[in-house]
Each structure stands twice: as C-alpha cells, then as structure tokens.
C-alpha cells in the first residue's frame, strides 16, 4: 500500500484527541518512510514521521502546535481498511507522550476532490 500524495481528514476521535473533521493530513511516502504535514481545527500546524509496514499498517510519532499555542506530541499505530470506493480508512490507536499520557482511538479517511 502506498500513501504518497494522499490526503486524510478526521472522522472520529476520543475525547482527549485534537484531530477533527477540519484537520487534514497531507501524506508523503518514500520507500517505507512516511511523512505528513497536517493542520485544521484545533491544530495550527503539525508534522508526523514514521514507518509503513508491508501489510500497510503505520507506526509514527506526531508533534503539533494547537490553538492554545501548546506543543503536543505522541505516538500512533494505524491499521488501514480499503473502502468500496477505493479510498483508505485508517483505524488509529494513539497516546500522548506528555504529562497526560492519555490514550485514545481515532478514525481518519482519505479525502479526494469528490469528497471534499
């Protein structure tokens, strides 16, 4: 599975998360290395970097500045699901790596020009 050039937006998130439907991720992939920039909603600007496994699963670290001007960061493991229309839905398990150490789950889905 290749994530290069794909865009994703939040669909669901646990109460402690800061990603919403207004947050858009712009993915880049080179080999098995994944990078993304993201912003929107509570997130002013964010970056992530991680790995793409052979089965399409993702493991990454993320950091962003939120609308309270706090710097937040954490780790995430995502499992892809192929939707009938060919888009990808990612089922995520995340954990903040700051004083809260809060854990949660989220779902982000690929957005296209037709779904924006």
N, C-alpha and C positions, 0 to 999 in steps of 0.2 A: 504494500500500500504506500502511495506517495502523497504527501501532504503539501508539496511545494505549490505555492500560488493560491492555495485555498483560503477562504475566509470563514470564520465561525462566529456565532453570537450565542450568548447565554439564553437558555430556555428555562431551566430550573436551578435553584441553588438553596443550600441550607441557610438557616437564619444568620450564621456568622460570616457568610461569604460576602464579597463585594462585587461580584460579577452579576450583571443583569442582562436583559434583552437589549439594552443600549450599548453593552460592551462588545466590541468587535475585535477579533484576533486575526492578524494577517500572518499566515504561516509561510515559512521558507524551510526547505529541506535540502541538504547536501549529503548524499550517502545516507548514513543512519543518524546524522546530526540534525536536530530540529531547532529552529529559532522562530520567535514570533514577537511582534510588537502589538500592543493592544491598548485600547482606550475607550472611554464612553461610560456613561452612568456615573458611578462613584469613583471610577478610575480615571485620573488625569492622564497618566502615561505609565505604561508597563512593558516589561520585556520578560521573555522566558527562554530557557535553553535546556535541551535535553536530548534523549535518545529515542529512536524509533526501532522497535524490535521487529523481527522477521514476520510475526503474526499481526503487525500493525499497532500493537499496544505502544503507548507513550509513557515515558517517565521523564519528568522535568522539574526544574526549580523555577520559581517566578518571583519577581520583585516589581512593585509599583508604588507610585505616589498617588494617594487617594485625595478626594475633595476636601478632607480635613488637613491636608498637607502632611499627613503621616506617611512614612515609608514602611510598607508592609512586604513581607516575603514568606514563601512557603514552598512546599513540595507537593507534587501531584502525580497520580498514576491514572492513566486513561485507557479505557477499552473501547475500540471502535465497533459501531454497528452500521452496516450498509442499509440504507433506506431503499424502498422500492423505486424511488425516482433517481437513484444513483448518488444521492448526497450521503455524507457521513454524519452520524450522530456519535458523540463521544460521551461515555459514562465515566465520570471522574470521581476519584476519592482524593481529597486534599487535606493538608494540615498546615496551619500557620506555623512558622518557625520563629516566633517571637514570644513575648511573655505570656500570651494566652495559650499557645499550643493547641488551640481549638481545632477539631477535625470536622469534616463535613463531606457532602456529596453534591455534585452538580451535573448538569447535562448541558452541553453546547452542541449546536447543529451547524452544519455547513450552510452558508448563505450564498446565493447566486444572484445574478441580476434579476432573475424572475422572482426570487423570494424576498428581495429587499423592499 
